[in-house]
Amino acid sequence: MEPKTFTLPYLFMLLSIFPAFISQSNRSLLAAENIMDVDEIVPGMKGYGKTVFTGDRIEIFNVEVLGIIRNWEAKSNMILIKMSGGPLEKSGIIAGMSGSPVYISNRLIGAVAYGWSFAKEAIAGVTPILEMKRTLLNIPTQEKGNSLSVTDWELPSISQDDLSKRPTATSMIPQEVTNHDSSKIALTPILSPLVISGVDSEVLHRMQPLFHACGLYPVQGGSYVSYTETPGKAKLVPGASVAAILVRGDLSAAVVGTVTYVEGNTVLAFGHPFLQTGNADLPMASAYVYTVLCSQSNSVKMASPVEVIGRICQDRKSGIAGVLGESSPMIPCHIKVEGSQKLTYDFEVADNKLLTPSLILMAAQSAALSTERKVGEKSVNVKLSVHIEGYERPVVIENVFYELDQSWFSLNHIVQPFAMIINNQFQEVRINRIDLHIKILDTRKTAYIESIRVDKKHVKPGDTLQVDVSLKPFTGESFSQTVMMRIPEDALPGSTLNVTACDAIYGQALNLGRSAGKYLPTNFDQLIRYIENMERNNNLMVRILLAKKGITYKGEGFPSLPASMLSIMSFSNQSGIGPLVDEVVSRVPTKYVLNGNQTIPILVK
């Protein structure tokens, strides 16, 4: 039989039918998946949404399509809807509704995600589900965590004792905490409640600028206690409440939103970014809603996490994605406070370069304020030990401070070096554990460096010089601290040496002025050494400046170089070389926070 051939008219007919066939095929595929594309949606369509208003029961609210805002941001469409039913008539949009799925003709169109400032009605912007799927389901994630048993742990109750940029959600914040003009109407992501327990209210107030910049709405709550006799395994289904865990243990913090879509073990939620970090690694938990708090500034779901059942692995513009059954590593933390009482706090924090230092600072300040006074004189000794994977001993950061107000600068000063470690430019680090010991005395332990005295004004190379430093404690009698200093054998005869006694601040300034190159680390080990050797406020420093000079090269000091080598290196055509002044330094610990400086010259015979 001869093969059939297509004439030109038949070919044109097939080409005209083919696009319609493909379009019909796509619609059939979407219908089979119970998903509706934006092109099928027209104003006036009515449907419903799902969310939790109380407990863990998913409820229905009414939806009417107002229109489609196309390309409202680059390559992004938005479905404009009006919501009604339940508490929405008096609450308006509720913080915590982010991710609530919306359906028309029982087909999913997207997630409630955006709102307008100062709106009197519950008018919201919906992120189309196809944009969420395209963004969140087709991107490779970072290495997954370990397999997780959902009953491995349970959040304890209270009784158990400096940014990836995203739009700042100032429109949902009470006007008194924002500088924005109240006449402006801004479209922003719906705020996500950050439910915090075990944290002092004053500390929470201080942390608000950071949380607001991340689009989070801090709410003081409690750790969840199950109301059911057999809680069993919680399930995340469309409309259920979901939480991203930031802190768990004696202190807890979790961001609450709503599940939009579930495909296999993958869960999509929020409809807008959390921090928009791209790849993420946070514990994902079910959540329980106590009630909806209606407010003129911003209505919010009062909720708490229940149990961890997965891992959040994506945090992108169209929402977050998590995987059920996987676990996310967290950093164990132990805080011990010794003051009017002795208390300990054990908890875990999310391993996140942006948030971890701030969460540690929040926990430390709250632990200190739980027993100690907010204002008044106090001496604070802080010791932070950071255990880094691959290092045998911890990195120890310790210092002593005197404070009069409630700023708790001492804790911030200690946490800053920790932030330098986890955000260093040299290598990725994995923190295995953090230990923080805080000792607080309600007294002023300060002293002023009054004067210095030497036992001889003329010395020979190799001599031992006795330096007596007069210290004047606050409201106390002056006393003398003796420091023995050895004059180097190669000190130049006829030269004049300056002997200086100083505090940590002045000493640090001298360090930077005399050998700045030593304090510009070029590798991770140098950074650790710099952090651990930061000058302590209770150390009395006695320094003898020598007439010899050297160089610094890539963060290392080379003192007392031969003149020929010094000349060659000083005129080198390579970067990374700086001056270094040789000196003898002695540090004597005292029980006081010192301030002041005194200098006296001596002559080498």
Rosetta blueprint (number, residue, H / E / L):
1 M L
2 E L
3 P L
4 K L
5 T L
6 F L
7 T L
8 L H
9 P H
10 Y H
11 L H
12 F H
13 M H
14 L H
15 L H
16 S H
17 I H
18 F H
19 P H
20 A H
21 F H
22 I H
23 S H
24 Q H
25 S H
26 N H
27 R H
28 S H
29 L H
30 L H
31 A H
32 A H
33 E L
34 N L
35 I E
36 M L
37 D L
38 V H
39 D H
40 E H
41 I L
42 V L
43 P L
44 G L
45 M L
46 K E
47 G E
48 Y E
49 G E
50 K E
51 T E
52 V E
53 F E
54 T E
55 G E
56 D L
57 R E
58 I E
59 E E
60 I E
61 F E
62 N E
63 V E
64 E E
65 V E
66 L E
67 G E
68 I E
69 I E
70 R E
71 N E
72 W E
73 E E
74 A L
75 K L
76 S E
77 N E
78 M E
79 I E
80 L E
81 I E
82 K E
83 M E
84 S E
85 G L
86 G L
87 P L
88 L H
89 E H
90 K H
91 S H
92 G L
93 I L
94 I E
95 A E
96 G L
97 M L
98 S L
99 G L
100 S L
101 P E
102 V E
103 Y E
104 I E
105 S L
106 N L
107 R E
108 L E
109 I E
110 G E
111 A E
112 V E
113 A E
114 Y E
115 G E
116 W E
117 S L
118 F L
119 A L
120 K L
121 E L
122 A L
123 I E
124 A E
125 G E
126 V E
127 T E
128 P E
129 I H
130 L H
131 E H
132 M H
133 K H
134 R H
135 T H
136 L H
137 L L
138 N L
139 I L
140 P L
141 T L
142 Q L
143 E L
144 K L
145 G L
146 N L
147 S E
148 L L
149 S L
150 V L
151 T L
152 D L
153 W L
154 E L
155 L L
156 P L
157 S L
158 I H
159 S H
160 Q H
161 D L
162 D L
163 L L
164 S L
165 K L
166 R L
167 P L
168 T L
169 A L
170 T H
171 S H
172 M H
173 I L
174 P L
175 Q H
176 E H
177 V H
178 T L
179 N L
180 H L
181 D L
182 S L
183 S L
184 K L
185 I L
186 A L
187 L E
188 T E
189 P E
190 I L
191 L L
192 S E
193 P E
194 L E
195 V E
196 I E
197 S E
198 G L
199 V L
200 D L
201 S H
202 E H
203 V H
204 L H
205 H H
206 R H
207 M H
208 Q H
209 P H
210 L H
211 F H
212 H H
213 A H
214 C L
215 G L
216 L E
217 Y E
218 P E
219 V E
220 Q E
221 G L
222 G L
223 S L
224 Y L
225 V L
226 S L
227 Y L
228 T L
229 E L
230 T L
231 P L
232 G L
233 K L
234 A L
235 K L
236 L L
237 V L
238 P L
239 G L
240 A L
241 S E
242 V E
243 A E
244 A E
245 I E
246 L E
247 V E
248 R E
249 G E
250 D L
251 L L
252 S E
253 A E
254 A E
255 V E
256 V E
257 G E
258 T E
259 V E
260 T E
261 Y E
262 V E
263 E E
264 G L
265 N L
266 T E
267 V E
268 L E
269 A E
270 F L
271 G L
272 H L
273 P L
274 F L
275 L L
276 Q L
277 T L
278 G E
279 N E
280 A E
281 D E
282 L E
283 P E
284 M E
285 A E
286 S E
287 A E
288 Y E
289 V E
290 Y E
291 T E
292 V E
293 L E
294 C L
295 S L
296 Q L
297 S L
298 N L
299 S E
300 V E
301 K E
302 M E
303 A E
304 S E
305 P E
306 V E
307 E E
308 V E
309 I E
310 G E
311 R E
312 I E
313 C E
314 Q E
315 D E
316 R E
317 K L
318 S L
319 G E
320 I E
321 A E
322 G E
323 V E
324 L E
325 G L
326 E E
327 S L
328 S L
329 P L
330 M E
331 I E
332 P E
333 C E
334 H E
335 I E
336 K E
337 V E
338 E E
339 G L
340 S L
341 Q L
342 K E
343 L E
344 T E
345 Y E
346 D E
347 F E
348 E E
349 V E
350 A E
351 D L
352 N L
353 K L
354 L L
355 L L
356 T H
357 P H
358 S H
359 L H
360 I H
361 L H
362 M H
363 A H
364 A H
365 Q H
366 S H
367 A H
368 A H
369 L H
370 S L
371 T L
372 E L
373 R L
374 K L
375 V L
376 G L
377 E L
378 K E
379 S E
380 V E
381 N E
382 V E
383 K E
384 L E
385 S E
386 V E
387 H E
388 I E
389 E L
390 G L
391 Y L
392 E L
393 R L
394 P L
395 V E
396 V E
397 I E
398 E E
399 N E
400 V E
401 F E
402 Y E
403 E E
404 L L
405 D L
406 Q L
407 S L
408 W L
409 F H
410 S H
411 L H
412 N H
413 H H
414 I H
415 V H
416 Q H
417 P H
418 F H
419 A H
420 M H
421 I H
422 I H
423 N L
424 N L
425 Q L
426 F L
427 Q L
428 E L
429 V L
430 R L
431 I E
432 N E
433 R E
434 I E
435 D E
436 L E
437 H E
438 I E
439 K E
440 I E
441 L E
442 D L
443 T L
444 R L
445 K L
446 T E
447 A E
448 Y E
449 I E
450 E E
451 S E
452 I E
453 R E
454 V E
455 D L
456 K L
457 K L
458 H E
459 V E
460 K L
461 P L
462 G L
463 D L
464 T E
465 L E
466 Q E
467 V E
468 D E
469 V E
470 S E
471 L E
472 K E
473 P E
474 F L
475 T L
476 G L
477 E L
478 S L
479 F E
480 S E
481 Q E
482 T E
483 V E
484 M E
485 M E
486 R E
487 I L
488 P L
489 E L
490 D L
491 A L
492 L L
493 P L
494 G L
495 S L
496 T E
497 L E
498 N E
499 V E
500 T E
501 A E
502 C E
503 D L
504 A H
505 I H
506 Y H
507 G H
508 Q H
509 A H
510 L H
511 N H
512 L H
513 G H
514 R H
515 S H
516 A H
517 G H
518 K H
519 Y H
520 L L
521 P L
522 T L
523 N L
524 F H
525 D H
526 Q H
527 L H
528 I H
529 R H
530 Y H
531 I H
532 E H
533 N L
534 M L
535 E L
536 R L
537 N L
538 N L
539 N E
540 L E
541 M E
542 V E
543 R E
544 I E
545 L E
546 L E
547 A E
548 K E
549 K E
550 G E
551 I E
552 T E
553 Y E
554 K L
555 G L
556 E E
557 G E
558 F E
559 P L
560 S L
561 L L
562 P L
563 A H
564 S H
565 M H
566 L H
567 S H
568 I H
569 M H
570 S H
571 F L
572 S L
573 N L
574 Q L
575 S L
576 G L
577 I E
578 G E
579 P E
580 L E
581 V E
582 D E
583 E E
584 V E
585 V E
586 S E
587 R E
588 V E
589 P E
590 T L
591 K L
592 Y L
593 V E
594 L E
595 N E
596 G L
597 N E
598 Q E
599 T E
600 I E
601 P E
602 I E
603 L E
604 V E
605 K L
